[in-house]
Amino acid sequence: RRKGGDAFRKREFETALQHYSKAIELQPHAPRNWANRAAVYLETGNNPECISDCTRALNLFEEDTSQDDLRVRVLNRIGNALLREGKRMEAVQAFSKSLALKPDPTLEARVEDLSEDPQTHKLRGNELFKARRYQDAILHYDKAISCDSNHYVFFLNRAVANVELRNFAKATKDFEAASSLARSSNEPGATARVVLKRCRMLEKQASHRNLKRYEQQKIWNEALAALEDARKHRNTTLKDHDELAGAAKAIELGMSWMKTEDNVKEEIANGDRMFADGQYAAAVKFYDKAVVLDPECRISNAYLLFSARSGCNLELNRTKQALADAKKCVELNPSWHSGHMLEARVYEVLEDWNLMLNCCLRAYDLKPKDQTNLAMMRDCLVKHLTSEKLQRERMAGNGPP
């Protein structure tokens, strides 16, 4: 029994279980031996065996009150194990027996809370969450936890609500509590459910713009480790395995994109320097490399890349390429008025006054007071009218051939 106690304090539960089982073989009528092994079962989430050993211990107690402290601990272990099994009212009965032997204000308050229905608070919290009233939802999850602090779902729901409020520190604590309870639960998929939601939080954290690359890498590695650990857990189902593997694959792709994104930004920065120096052909080569690295335009503000390359091609009189890039710029960000003005400039070089005017008008709709665009519109109208006049004169035979 002493060796079991040493192992238990070191949280070496398998070793403690072996020693306490040996103590039971040597002294099967000693209630303390059964109570000690029950404590190990409670820590490792084996709730049925915990209840069984505690019941054996209670049956062995003598009538004298000298062992009341141990009897109280045994009854409390039964109560906690029953709560983890979802048997709230039976747990209340066990705690009530414990209080009858030894008053405890903290336990009395807990039993009073348990008399409420935590599921009602959870459902009300869920409805508020759907309405995006996250702070109000948290208040109900708090009450559910106060009623029953042994159900992982209550901590999990509160964690997700805190994530929506970007209270990552609070969410992390709740995820840890939910994970610990889920791992000791017999509910299939409990651990995977917690880990998948936690990984969504980590994904939000990793995508924060102010984080450095090594900080993002650390978060991604933490998520991958959690997913791998969940895949090995006993309550993880085959379906959970597929979901966990899919989440891990998505994270690996995200980590790969981080490296690609850095390379894309480097090529764009090089192109911008060449553009600023007037080395347009060299700038285009760097921009081309960036586009090849990011063909799906995943990088933020990708429209600026095509705007810059269009400007370079326009300076090089590559009007076809300039027009294609200007159109892509507008496609990626149709609300950016400068993109429409860029397209208008290309049509100006091509002397297509109708299309130029259309682009200027779209830019005008987005920013009516832009003086540069207003000047372009005036020039376009003058050239358009002049062009029509010359065309009419040629058709009449009065103009130059």
N, C-alpha and C positions, 0 to 999 in steps of 0.2 A: 504493500500500500504506500509506503514512503517513497519507493522508486517511482510509482505511478504519479504521486504528487509532484515530484521533481520534474518529471517529463511534462506533466500538464502545465506547470508554470512556465516551461520553456516552449509551450505550444507544440510539443511533439506528441500529437494526439494518438497516433498509431501505437507508439511505444507505451503511452499511458494506458491505452486500452488493453494492451497485453498484460501489463502488470496488475491492473485492477481486476481483470478476468482471472488471473492466477490467484489473487487475494480471495476472490469469491469461491474458487475451488477449495482453498484451504479453510476459509471461514464462511460458509454459505448462509449462516444464520446471523451474520453481523450486518445490520442495516446500512452502516456507513460505507461498506464495500460496494453495495448496490447503488447507493447515492452518489458515490464518487464516479462509478462508471457511467451513471446517468448524466453527470455533468459533461463527460467527454462526448457522449452521444448528442447532447444539446449543442455543444460547440461545433460539431461536425455536421449538424443538420439532420441527424438520424432521429427524427422526432418520435416515431412509434417505439423504437427501442428505449428511448429516454423515458417515455411514459411507462413502459413495461417495467423497467428497472426501478423507477420511483414507486410504482405500485407495490412491487415486491418489498421495497424498503419500508413502506408504510405498514404493510402487513406484519413486519418483524418487530416494529417498535413496541416496547413495553408500555404499560399504563403510566409509569412514573413520568413526572414532568422534567426530569433532568436532561432529556434528549429533545426538548421542545425546539431549541434553536436549529437542530438538524432537521427536525420534522418540518419546520417552517421553510427551510431552504428546499427541501424535497417538494413540498406543495407548490412553491414558487416556480420550480423547474417544470413541474407538471403544467402549471398555468401557462408558462412561456411556450412550451412545446405544443400545447393545445391551440394557442393563438396562431402559431406558425402553420398549424394544420387547418386553420380557418374555423375552429370550434370555439367561437368567442364566448358563448354563454357557459360552456363547460369550464372554460378558463376562468371566468368570473367566479364560478363555484369553488374552484381550487384556491384562488386568491382569497376568497371570503373565509375559507377554512384556515388559511394562513393567518389572516387578520384576527381571527378568533383566538388564536394562540398567542399572537404578539402584535399589538397595535403598531401600525407604521403609517404616518400621515401621507408619505409619498405614494405608497401602495393604495391607500384609501382613495386618494385623488384619482389614481389610475383606474381603479375599479369603477369609480363614479363616471369617468369618461367612457369606459367600456360599456356602460349601460346605454350610451347613445349608439346610434347605428352609423358606423363609419362609411358604409356603402352609400347611404343617403348623401353624406357630405361629398363623397367622391363623384357621384352622379351630378350633383349641383355644380361642383367644380368643373366637370367636363363640359357642361352646358355653357358656363361662363367662358371657358377656354375657347370653345367654338365661336363665341361672340367676340373674341379677342380682348376680353376683359381679364387679362392675365393676373393682375394684382388681386382682383376679387376671387379668381379661381384659386389662387394660392392660399387665401384665407380659409377656404373650405378644405383644401388638402391638408392644411395645418390641423384642422379639427378632426379630420379622418385619422391622421397620424396620432393625434392625442388620444383618440378612442382605441386605436389598434396600431401600435408601432412595429408590428411584426409582419406586416404585409408589404411586399416590395413594390406593388403597383402604386400605392399612395406616394411613396418617395419618388418613384419614377415619374408620375404625373407632375409632381411639384418641380422636379428637375427640369422637365420639358418646358413648363411655364416660365421658369427662371431663365432658360435659354432664350426664349422669345423676348424677355426683358433685358437680355444680354448681361444678366447677373451670373457670369460664368463661375465665379468662386462658389456661390451658393449652390449652383447646379451641380458642380463637381462633387460637393459633399453629399448631396442627395443621390447622385449616381452611385457613389461609393456605398452608401447605405442600402440602396436598392440592389446593387450587385451582390453584397454580402447576404442579404435575405433571399435573393433569387437562387443563389448557389446552394443554399440549404433547403430550398423548396423542392417538393416532388412534382411540381407542375411542369409538364413537358414544354420546353422552349423558353422557360422563364429567363435563364441566363442570356440566351441569344437575344431576346427581346430588349433587355436592358442594354446590352453592349451595342446593338445596332442603333438605338436612340442616342447613346453616348457618343458614338462615332459621328452622328450628324452634328452634335454640338462641337466636336473637335474639328469637323470640316468647316464650320462657321468661324471658329477661332483661327484656323490656319489660313483662311481667305482674307483675314484682316490686313488692310493695306500697310499698316504701320509696323507689322512684324518683319523681322529680318529673316533671311532665308534659313539660317540655322535654327531659328525658333520654329519656323513652319515645319522644317524637317523633323524636329523633335516631336511635334504634335502628331505628325503623320505616323512616325514610328510607334508612338504610344497607342494610336488607334489600331495599327496592324498587330501589335502585341496583344491587345485586348480581344481582337477578333480571333486570333489563333488560340488564345486561352479558352474562349467560349466554345470553339469547335471541339475541344477535348473534353468538355464538361459532360457529366452523366445525364443531365436532363435536356441535352441538345438533341433534337430530332434530325432525321435525314433532310427534311425540308429546310430546317434551320441551317444545316450545313451548306446547302446551296445558296441561301441568302447571305450567309457570312462570307462564303467564297466570292460571291458577286461584289459585296462591299469591299473586300480586300482588293479585288481586281480594280475597282473604281479608284481606290486610294493609290494604288500603284500607278495607274494611268495619270492621276493628278500629280504625283511626284515626278513622273516623266515629263509632264507638261511644264512643271516649274523650271526644269533645266532648259527645255525648248524656249520658254518665254524669255528667260535671261538672254539666250542667244539671239532671239528676235529683237529684243530691245537694244542689244549691242549693235546689230547690223543697222537698225534705224538711227541710232545715235551717230554712227559713222557716216551714214548717208546725210544726216542733217548737217554735220560739219562740212562735208563736201559741198552741199547745197549753199551753205552760208558763204563759202569761199568762191562760189561761182563755178565749181567744177561739176557741171551737171551730169556729164556722162559717167563720171566716177560715182556720183551720188546714186544714179539709176542702178548701177551694179549692186550697190549695197542694199537698196530697196528691193531689188529683185530677189536677193538672197533671203531677205526677211519674209517675202511673200511665199517663197518656196518652203521655208520652215513652218509657216503658218497659213496653209492654203484655205483653212476654214475661217480665218479672220477671228480667232478666239481672243487675241490680245485686246486689251481695253483701248479704246480710241483708234481702232484699226483704220477708220475712215481718214485719219490724218496722214497715215502712211500713203494711201492712194492719192490724197490731195497733193502731198509733196512730190510723189513720182510723176503725177500729171503735170505739175508745174515745171519740173525738170524737162520732161518730154516736150512741153510747149516751147521752152527756151531752145531746145534742140531741133525745133520744127518737125517733130514726130507727132503730127496732129492726130493720126489714127490711134496711137497708143495713149496720147494725152486725153482724147475724148473717152476712151474705154475706162481709163482710171478715174476721170471726173465723174462718169456715170456710176462707177462702183462706189465712189465716195458718197454720192447722193443716195445710193441704195442703202448704204450702211448707216447713214445718218441724215434722213430727209428733212429733219428740222434744223439743220445747220445751214444758215443762209449763205455762208461763204462758199459752200459746195456748189450751189446753184450758180453763183457768180463765176466760179471757176469754169463750170461747163459753158457759161455764156461767153467767156473769153476764148475758149476753144472755137466756138461757133463764129466768133468775130474773125478769127484768123481764117476760118473756112469761108467767110463771107456769106454765111447762112443767116440772114437777118431775122427771118421769121422764128427760127428755133432759138436764136440768141435772145430775142425779145421775150419769148415764152419763159426762158430761164431767169431773165431779169425780173419778170413779173412774179415768179415763184419766190424769188429772193425778197422782193418788195412785200409780199404777203407776210413773210416771216419777220422782216425788219424794215418797216416803211421809211424810217428816217436815215437809212444808210446813204450818205452823200455820194460815196463812190458808185454804188449801184444806181442811184438816180442819174449820175453823170453818164454811166454806161447806157442807161435807157434812152437818154436824150441823143447820144451819139448814134445809137442803134436806129432810132426813129429817123434821124436825118439821113443816115446812109441808106435806110430802107426806102425812104421817099425818093432819094436821089436815084437809087437803083431802079425803082419803078418808072421814074421819069425817063431815064435813059433807055429803058426797055421799050417804052411806048414810042419814043422817037425813032428807034431802030426799026420797029415794026411799021412806022409810017414812012420810012425811007428818008427821014430828015437828019438822022444822027450819023455818027461815024460808024463804019462797018464793024 
